[in-house]
Amino acid sequence: MGKLTDIQIRAWVKAGKPLAKTDGDGLTFTLSANGTAAWVLRFRMGGKQREKTIGRFPDISLKRARELATDNRAKVQQGVDVAREKQIAIRDLNSALSIKELASDYEEKVLPSLATSTIIGRKQKIRDYVLPAIGNLHAKEVTGSDVVEMLERVADKSPKLVKSVLSATRLIFAHGIAKHVVASDPSAGISVKAIAGFDTKTGQVRVMLSDAELRVILPKLADYGRINELVIRILLLTAQRIQALMLTEWDHVSFTDKTWLIPPGDGRKSDRQFTVPLTDVVLGYFAELKLLAGLSKFVLPIQKLMKGKEGDGHMRQQTINNILNRLCADLKGKVRPFTPHDLRSTARSHLSVLGVNVVVAERCLNHSLGGLLAVYDVHDYLDERRNALELWSAKLAILEK
């Protein structure tokens, strides 16, 4: 090395003509047609010509290029393919994805093949729990302790969510292993029982709110916003799943027929459509929501989208989960903690107390009748279900007096 000078190099750069000039011992100065000046080290490895770009000029001076070329030649003499070494380093850098980036890649490439309900639920767990806790960490750097700390925060809010959040976390890392972004899953070996203090495999007993609890809860709902109050009241009076209501569009609600049509799938956990008869009280709640929804196609649009932002989307279940958590905390032991799904259990329990036939009560919740009854009994008990829900609505009105 030593054939080139700084004056020559700067003159070539100023002239802007493509060229390649050797400094000796494999170090070459190159200037491309678009004016990019760079240092390249050419060498032989295993009988084959190889080359490595050391860096760009003037970021790498002539003196520094010679120093780097000497260092790299020493590695070559020791049998190291420095060109391959750089490729690996670049690949490792590109694969140093954050959890947020890895989760985004997982959502883009894996989730679309799953059921809509699964997509919605999994995205919600990732967005609300995984990303706020470990989203900014490099996937390779996440430890089991990081995952445990995240899950313990989830357990503080709702122990029942630990299992689904852990599952979402494991799926993200499984995707990372498949892409060779991570070598192992730091959530392996973590159990729900160790975090939440119970074993979800045994199942959880649903909460059926008593008359006394309902007397306390119903008047208090007005403190948490009218839309949230209407959602909770509709869920309690119709005994339907919260995700079905979140996904409901105005085309599904008939004020003339007094019905709410729940299409199959899409988070509604049924492979066939289901018609919910609406009492006059619930119909009034839907009419009020219609005024509040503005131009949205959804019965429950995201409030931010109603305030001038573009697009249209539906409310998320977590909004109501948070409201119920606040409600139970504010009532300070006067009621047991309960979830939106417990409103279904409550309705089902009270329908039995009201003397509603078990088949009608089960169909009110859109439960399959099962066995031969499901095969031969094709009647959907719409009128009977309407009468049952009217009884339930009347009881709640009495409890609230």
C-alpha positions as a printed Julia matrix, in Angstrom:
401×3 Matrix{Float64}:
   0.0     0.0     0.0
   1.05    3.62   -0.49
   0.43    4.33   -4.17
  -2.38    6.89   -3.65
  -2.43   10.38   -2.14
  -5.18   12.5    -0.63
  -4.72   15.1    -3.37
  -5.31   12.51   -6.1
  -8.39   11.11   -4.39
 -10.01   14.51   -3.89
  -9.32   15.42   -7.51
 -11.01   12.2    -8.71
 -14.01   12.86   -6.51
 -14.28   16.41   -7.82
 -14.07   15.19  -11.43
 -16.87   12.7   -10.73
 -15.85   10.09  -13.29
 -16.28    6.41  -12.38
 -12.97    4.71  -11.63
 -11.12    2.15   -9.52
  -7.56    2.85   -8.36
  -5.45    0.48   -6.29
  -3.4     1.66   -3.34
  -1.6    -1.7    -3.33
  -1.92   -4.95   -1.4
  -5.6    -5.29   -2.33
  -6.82   -1.91   -1.1
  -8.76   -0.14   -3.84
 -10.4     3.29   -4.07
 -13.63    3.21   -6.14
 -15.86    5.95   -7.45
 -19.26    4.95   -8.84
 -21.25    6.64  -11.6
 -23.52    8.25   -9.01
 -20.53    9.76   -7.2
 -20.24    7.32   -4.28
 -16.59    7.02   -3.18
 -15.62    3.92   -1.21
 -12.74    1.72   -0.07
 -12.72   -1.94   -1.08
 -10.32   -4.64    0.09
  -9.77   -7.43   -2.43
  -8.29  -10.72   -1.27
  -8.28  -14.45   -2.02
  -9.85  -17.08    0.22
  -9.89  -20.77   -0.67
  -8.64  -20.01   -4.14
 -11.52  -17.62   -4.84
 -11.43  -13.85   -5.29
 -13.27  -12.06   -2.47
 -13.8    -8.44   -1.54
 -15.04   -6.42    1.4
 -16.24   -2.82    1.43
 -14.37   -1.12    4.26
 -16.29    2.14    4.16
 -16.98    5.33    2.29
 -14.69    8.27    1.6
 -14.36   10.84    3.16
 -15.88    9.16    6.26
 -12.93    6.78    6.08
  -9.74    8.68    5.27
  -6.87    7.25    3.24
  -4.84    6.72    6.4
  -7.7     4.99    8.22
  -8.48    2.83    5.17
  -4.89    1.55    5.17
  -5.12    0.73    8.89
  -8.38   -1.18    8.43
  -6.99   -2.99    5.39
  -3.97   -4.12    7.43
  -6.19   -5.38   10.25
  -8.43   -7.27    7.83
  -5.44   -8.82    6.0
  -4.16  -10.13    9.31
  -7.52  -11.86    9.84
  -7.42  -13.31    6.32
  -3.99  -14.8     7.06
  -5.55  -16.48   10.09
  -8.22  -18.05    7.86
 -11.03  -15.6     8.56
 -13.27  -14.67    5.63
 -13.68  -10.99    6.46
 -16.27  -10.47    3.7
 -18.42  -13.22    5.19
 -17.8   -11.82    8.66
 -19.23   -8.48    7.6
 -22.26  -10.11    5.99
 -23.01  -11.95    9.23
 -22.64   -8.74   11.23
 -25.06   -6.93    8.91
 -27.51   -9.8     9.1
 -27.3    -9.86   12.91
 -27.9    -6.11   12.98
 -30.92   -6.44   10.72
 -32.26   -9.29   12.83
 -31.98   -7.28   16.04
 -35.7    -6.59   15.99
 -37.5    -5.09   18.93
 -40.48   -6.93   20.37
 -42.68   -4.26   18.79
 -41.19   -4.95   15.34
 -41.35   -8.72   15.81
 -44.97   -8.53   16.97
 -45.84   -6.38   13.96
 -44.26   -8.95   11.64
 -46.17  -11.73   13.41
 -49.47   -9.84   13.04
 -48.79   -9.2     9.36
 -47.72  -12.72    8.37
 -49.4   -15.13   10.78
 -52.61  -13.6    12.12
 -54.44  -13.19    8.75
 -54.74  -16.98    8.47
 -56.63  -17.21   11.77
 -60.28  -16.64   12.66
 -61.37  -13.02   12.94
 -62.23  -13.41   16.61
 -58.75  -14.78   17.3
 -57.13  -11.92   15.41
 -59.06   -9.31   17.38
 -58.38  -10.9    20.76
 -54.7   -11.54   20.13
 -54.03   -8.04   18.79
 -55.72   -6.59   21.83
 -53.54   -8.59   24.24
 -50.39   -7.61   22.34
 -51.34   -3.95   22.1
 -52.59   -3.46   25.65
 -50.22   -5.67   27.65
 -47.17   -6.97   25.77
 -46.0    -3.84   23.94
 -46.31   -1.36   26.84
 -44.15   -3.64   29.0
 -41.47   -5.05   26.66
 -42.2    -3.58   23.23
 -39.07   -1.42   23.1
 -36.69   -4.21   24.12
 -34.69   -6.12   21.52
 -36.23   -9.56   21.17
 -32.83  -11.18   21.77
 -32.41   -9.32   25.05
 -35.74  -10.2    26.67
 -35.31  -12.44   29.7
 -37.67  -14.67   31.63
 -37.65  -12.06   34.39
 -38.91   -9.43   31.95
 -41.83  -11.67   31.0
 -42.63  -12.51   34.63
 -42.62   -8.81   35.57
 -44.99   -8.08   32.68
 -47.37  -10.89   33.66
 -47.39   -9.85   37.31
 -48.58   -6.41   36.23
 -51.34   -8.1    34.24
 -52.28  -10.21   37.26
 -52.57   -7.05   39.37
 -55.23   -5.82   36.94
 -56.97   -9.11   36.2
 -55.6   -12.58   37.02
 -57.9   -14.07   34.39
 -55.96  -12.3    31.63
 -52.58  -13.83   32.5
 -53.17  -17.0    30.49
 -54.11  -15.22   27.25
 -51.32  -12.63   27.54
 -48.76  -15.38   28.17
 -50.09  -17.27   25.16
 -49.76  -14.19   22.92
 -46.21  -13.65   24.18
 -45.21  -17.24   23.42
 -46.6   -16.99   19.89
 -44.52  -13.87   19.22
 -41.35  -15.63   20.35
 -42.25  -18.77   18.38
 -42.43  -16.53   15.32
 -39.05  -15.07   16.25
 -37.51  -18.54   16.53
 -38.91  -19.47   13.12
 -37.25  -16.35   11.65
 -33.99  -16.99   13.57
 -34.41  -13.63   15.27
 -34.22  -15.3    18.69
 -32.65  -18.59   19.69
 -35.12  -19.49   22.44
 -38.37  -18.46   24.11
 -37.78  -16.64   27.43
 -41.39  -17.33   28.45
 -40.78  -21.11   28.43
 -41.3   -22.64   31.85
 -43.46  -19.78   33.14
 -46.8   -21.05   34.47
 -50.06  -19.2    34.9
 -50.44  -20.66   38.38
 -47.07  -19.26   39.48
 -48.12  -15.78   38.38
 -51.85  -15.62   39.07
 -52.06  -18.04   41.97
 -54.58  -20.4    40.4
 -54.71  -23.06   37.71
 -56.88  -21.94   34.8
 -57.02  -25.51   33.47
 -59.57  -26.33   36.14
 -61.8   -23.52   34.91
 -63.17  -20.56   36.8
 -66.54  -20.39   38.48
 -68.56  -17.62   36.85
 -69.99  -14.83   38.97
 -73.79  -14.67   39.1
 -74.62  -11.27   40.55
 -77.27  -11.39   43.26
 -80.31   -9.14   43.64
 -78.48   -7.21   46.34
 -75.43   -6.67   44.13
 -77.57   -5.57   41.18
 -79.36   -3.03   43.38
 -75.98   -1.48   44.16
 -74.54   -1.69   40.63
 -77.38   -0.42   38.42
 -77.74    3.12   39.86
 -73.95    3.51   39.93
 -73.47    2.9    36.17
 -74.36    6.49   35.31
 -71.09    7.65   36.91
 -68.98    6.05   34.14
 -70.29    7.72   31.0
 -73.55    7.2    29.17
 -72.15    5.06   26.36
 -70.39    2.73   28.79
 -73.57    2.53   30.87
 -75.65    1.63   27.82
 -73.18   -1.1    26.8
 -73.3    -2.72   30.24
 -77.09   -2.51   30.41
 -77.53   -4.03   26.94
 -75.16   -6.9    27.77
 -77.02   -7.58   31.01
 -80.5    -7.38   29.45
 -79.74   -9.43   26.31
 -77.25  -11.94   27.8
 -75.02  -11.67   24.72
 -71.24  -11.77   24.4
 -69.45   -8.44   24.54
 -67.48   -9.07   21.34
 -70.72   -9.59   19.42
 -71.92   -6.17   20.54
 -68.57   -4.53   19.76
 -68.74   -5.84   16.17
 -72.4    -5.0    15.61
 -73.19   -2.64   12.73
 -76.39   -0.64   12.35
 -77.49   -2.86    9.46
 -77.82   -5.65   12.05
 -80.35   -3.76   14.21
 -83.99   -3.58   13.14
 -86.08   -1.03   15.02
 -89.14   -2.21   13.08
 -88.81   -5.91   13.91
 -87.27   -5.19   17.33
 -84.38   -7.54   16.65
 -80.6    -7.6    16.71
 -79.01   -9.93   14.16
 -75.66  -11.47   15.13
 -73.9   -12.84   12.01
 -71.86  -16.05   12.22
 -68.19  -15.94   13.19
 -66.27  -12.69   13.5
 -65.71  -13.04   17.23
 -69.27  -14.11   17.93
 -68.38  -17.78   18.64
 -71.14  -19.25   16.5
 -71.12  -20.79   13.05
 -74.64  -19.6    12.3
 -76.44  -16.3    12.59
 -78.54  -15.61   15.65
 -81.47  -13.24   16.17
 -81.8   -11.53   19.53
 -85.29  -10.23   20.36
 -85.1    -6.7    21.77
 -87.33   -5.52   24.58
 -88.67   -1.98   24.46
 -86.1    -0.92   27.04
 -83.16   -2.31   25.05
 -84.58   -0.9    21.82
 -84.54    2.49   23.5
 -80.9     1.99   24.44
 -80.02    1.19   20.82
 -81.94    4.27   19.65
 -79.88    6.43   22.0
 -76.64    4.84   20.75
 -77.78    5.57   17.18
 -77.8     9.28   17.96
 -74.41    9.07   19.66
 -72.76    7.04   16.86
 -72.93    9.82   14.29
 -72.01    8.61   10.81
 -70.27    5.44   11.98
 -71.49    2.1    10.66
 -70.77    0.61   14.08
 -73.2     0.7    16.99
 -70.19    1.39   19.24
 -67.57    3.38   17.31
 -64.24    4.33   18.83
 -64.8     7.71   20.4
 -61.55    9.16   19.03
 -62.74    8.43   15.5
 -65.93   10.35   16.2
 -63.92   13.49   17.06
 -62.78   14.37   13.57
 -60.16   11.71   12.85
 -60.37    9.71    9.66
 -61.57    6.14    9.47
 -64.14    4.09   11.33
 -63.68    1.39   13.93
 -65.51   -0.24   16.82
 -65.01    0.1    20.56
 -62.69   -2.44   22.15
 -63.65   -4.86   24.88
 -60.88   -3.6    27.13
 -62.74   -0.31   27.51
 -65.61   -2.03   29.29
 -63.25   -4.31   31.21
 -61.56   -1.21   32.61
 -64.9     0.39   33.49
 -66.03   -2.7    35.4
 -62.71   -2.86   37.24
 -63.14    0.77   38.3
 -66.76    0.18   39.27
 -65.92   -2.78   41.51
 -63.02   -0.87   43.08
 -65.22    2.15   43.77
 -67.9     0.0    45.38
 -65.28   -1.25   47.84
 -66.43   -4.78   48.57
 -70.15   -4.19   48.14
 -70.05   -6.38   45.02
 -67.81   -9.19   43.87
 -65.42   -8.4    40.99
 -67.07   -9.37   37.71
 -66.41   -9.3    33.98
 -68.61   -8.63   30.93
 -69.01  -12.4    30.5
 -70.32  -12.63   34.06
 -73.26  -10.48   32.94
 -74.3   -13.42   30.73
 -73.98  -15.8    33.66
 -76.04  -13.43   35.79
 -78.81  -13.23   33.21
 -78.85  -17.01   32.79
 -79.09  -17.58   36.54
 -81.96  -15.13   36.97
 -83.87  -16.54   34.01
 -83.98  -19.86   35.88
 -85.17  -18.11   39.03
 -87.93  -16.49   36.96
 -89.1   -19.96   35.89
 -87.98  -19.75   32.27
 -87.79  -23.15   30.57
 -84.19  -24.4    30.43
 -84.26  -24.78   26.64
 -85.52  -21.22   26.17
 -82.99  -19.89   28.68
 -80.13  -21.65   26.89
 -81.24  -20.29   23.53
 -81.42  -16.78   25.03
 -77.64  -17.08   25.45
 -77.25  -18.54   21.93
 -76.1   -21.83   23.43
 -76.41  -24.91   21.26
 -79.11  -27.32   22.44
 -76.85  -30.28   21.74
 -77.51  -33.96   21.05
 -80.74  -35.13   19.43
 -82.52  -31.98   20.56
 -80.27  -29.94   18.28
 -80.99  -32.32   15.39
 -84.77  -32.51   15.64
 -85.76  -29.27   17.35
 -85.2   -26.6    14.69
 -87.54  -24.1    16.36
 -85.54  -21.11   17.59
 -88.02  -20.0    20.28
 -87.94  -16.32   19.22
 -91.3   -15.45   20.82
 -90.51  -17.46   23.93
 -87.13  -15.8    24.22
 -88.73  -12.36   23.83
 -91.13  -13.12   26.68
 -88.28  -14.41   28.85
 -86.2   -11.29   28.27
 -89.24   -9.1    29.03
 -89.52  -10.86   32.41
 -85.8   -10.27   33.03
 -86.11   -6.61   32.04
 -89.07   -6.14   34.39
 -87.15   -7.69   37.29
 -84.18   -5.37   36.76
 -86.53   -2.38   36.67
 -87.95   -3.42   40.05
 -84.46   -3.92   41.52
 -83.47   -0.42   40.45
 -86.46    1.33   42.07
